[in-house]
Amino acid sequence: MFSKSKINEPGPKAGDTSTPSSPAAMDAPKASTDFKPSTPKAKPSASVLSSDLHVTGNLKTTGDINIEGTIDGDIRAHLLTVGETATIRGEVIADDVVINGRIVGRVRGLKVRLTSTARVEGDIIHKTIAIESGAHFEGSVQRQDDPLSGNKAKAVAPAAAPATAPAAPKPAEG
């Protein structure tokens, strides 16, 4: 009833060199049109602010920032990496925050990570947090499902702050 056709078998045949080249020629334009949409999706590299740079003012981007210098102002980004030589005085809001340097101010992030060289003086509002041994932290830690929204957090923070404030110094001392 059914018979196996050799035309549908994968791979080129030794005696059938003309047949594979025709579909390959037809597939070439399709491959180039399929490839074009992937080019705009390429993610730009992170903006880097070097250690000799001092910025006074706010920074806002939908991309990634790697800071090594000094920032006096608020920062909003997708991924913020604070280098070991960096100092930020202001509020930080980002999806992902990796802190290797110093922040004086509030930190809001879906994922916040304090490495062993981190120095944070201020409250941290997060969805998930990781604090490595050796990190210095003075402030309160509060978990929220949506830490990036400032309005909801301000309404909830005063009620939750007294409950978390006494607990925060104990881990910082140990």
C-alpha positions in Angstrom: 0.0 0.0 0.0 2.8 2.5 0.9 6.2 2.5 -0.7 9.3 4.2 0.5 10.3 7.0 -1.9 14.0 7.7 -2.3 13.3 11.4 -3.0 12.3 12.1 0.6 15.4 10.5 2.2 17.9 13.0 3.7 21.3 13.6 2.4 22.6 13.9 -1.2 22.8 10.9 -3.5 25.8 10.0 -5.5 23.9 9.7 -8.8 21.4 12.5 -8.0 23.6 15.7 -7.9 21.3 17.9 -9.8 18.3 17.4 -7.5 19.9 18.6 -4.2 21.3 21.7 -5.9 17.9 22.9 -7.0 16.3 22.9 -3.6 19.4 24.5 -2.1 19.1 27.3 -4.6 15.5 27.7 -3.6 16.3 27.7 0.1 19.0 30.3 -0.2 16.7 33.3 -0.5 14.5 32.0 2.3 17.6 31.6 4.6 18.6 35.2 4.0 15.1 36.5 4.7 14.9 34.4 7.9 18.3 35.7 9.0 17.4 39.4 8.7 15.0 39.5 11.8 17.7 38.1 14.0 20.0 41.1 13.3 17.9 43.8 15.1 17.5 41.4 18.1 21.2 41.6 18.9 21.6 43.1 22.4 23.9 46.2 22.6 26.9 45.9 24.9 26.8 47.5 28.3 27.6 51.2 28.8 30.8 51.5 30.8 31.5 54.5 33.0 35.2 54.4 33.8 36.8 55.0 37.2 38.0 58.5 36.4 34.4 59.7 35.5 32.3 61.7 38.0 28.7 62.2 37.0 26.3 64.6 38.8 22.8 63.8 37.7 20.4 61.0 37.0 21.0 58.1 34.6 18.2 56.2 32.8 18.5 53.4 30.3 16.7 50.3 29.2 20.1 48.6 28.7 23.0 47.6 30.9 25.4 49.8 32.7 28.8 49.0 34.2 29.9 51.7 36.6 33.4 52.1 37.9 33.3 55.8 38.6 31.3 58.1 41.0 27.7 58.9 40.4 25.8 61.6 42.4 22.2 60.9 41.3 19.6 58.2 40.7 20.1 55.3 38.3 17.6 53.3 36.4 18.7 50.4 34.2 18.0 46.8 33.2 21.3 45.4 34.5 23.5 47.5 36.8 26.9 46.4 37.7 28.6 48.5 40.3 32.4 48.0 40.1 34.8 47.8 43.1 36.0 51.3 42.5 32.5 52.8 42.1 30.6 55.0 44.5 26.9 55.8 43.9 25.0 58.4 46.0 21.4 58.0 45.1 18.6 55.6 44.5 19.3 52.6 42.2 16.4 50.8 40.4 17.2 47.9 38.1 16.0 44.4 37.2 19.4 43.0 38.1 21.8 44.7 40.5 25.3 43.4 41.1 27.1 45.4 43.7 30.9 45.1 44.1 31.5 48.8 45.2 29.7 51.4 47.3 26.1 52.6 47.3 24.7 55.2 49.6 21.0 55.2 49.0 18.1 52.9 48.4 18.4 49.9 46.1 15.4 48.4 44.3 15.8 45.3 42.1 14.2 42.1 41.1 17.5 40.4 41.7 20.1 42.0 44.0 23.5 40.6 44.7 26.0 42.0 47.1 29.5 40.5 46.6 32.2 40.3 49.2 33.5 43.7 48.3 30.1 45.5 48.4 29.4 48.4 50.8 25.7 49.4 51.0 24.3 52.1 53.2 20.6 52.2 52.7 17.5 50.1 52.3 17.3 47.2 49.8 13.9 46.3 48.3 14.1 43.2 46.3 12.3 40.1 45.0 15.4 37.9 45.4 18.7 38.8 47.2 22.1 37.2 47.7 24.7 38.5 50.1 28.2 37.1 50.0 30.3 36.7 53.1 32.3 39.9 53.7 29.8 42.3 52.3 29.1 45.4 54.4 25.4 46.4 54.7 23.7 49.0 56.9 19.9 49.4 56.4 16.8 47.3 56.1 15.9 44.5 53.7 12.4 44.1 52.4 11.1 41.5 50.0 8.4 42.6 47.5 6.9 40.9 44.5 7.2 44.1 42.4 10.1 46.1 44.0 10.6 48.3 40.9 7.3 50.1 41.4 8.0 53.1 43.7 4.3 54.0 44.5 3.3 50.6 45.9 6.5 50.2 47.9 6.2 53.6 49.5 2.7 52.7 50.8 3.8 49.4 52.2 7.3 50.4 53.5 6.2 52.4 56.6 4.1 49.5 57.9 6.9 46.9 57.2 9.9 49.0 58.2 9.6 48.7 62.0 9.3 44.9 61.7 12.5 44.6 59.6 14.6 47.4 61.1 15.4 45.6 64.4 16.3 42.4 62.5 18.7 44.0 60.0 21.5 45.0 62.4 21.8 41.5 63.8 23.0 39.9 60.5 25.2 42.9 59.8 27.0 42.4 63.1 27.6 38.7 62.6 
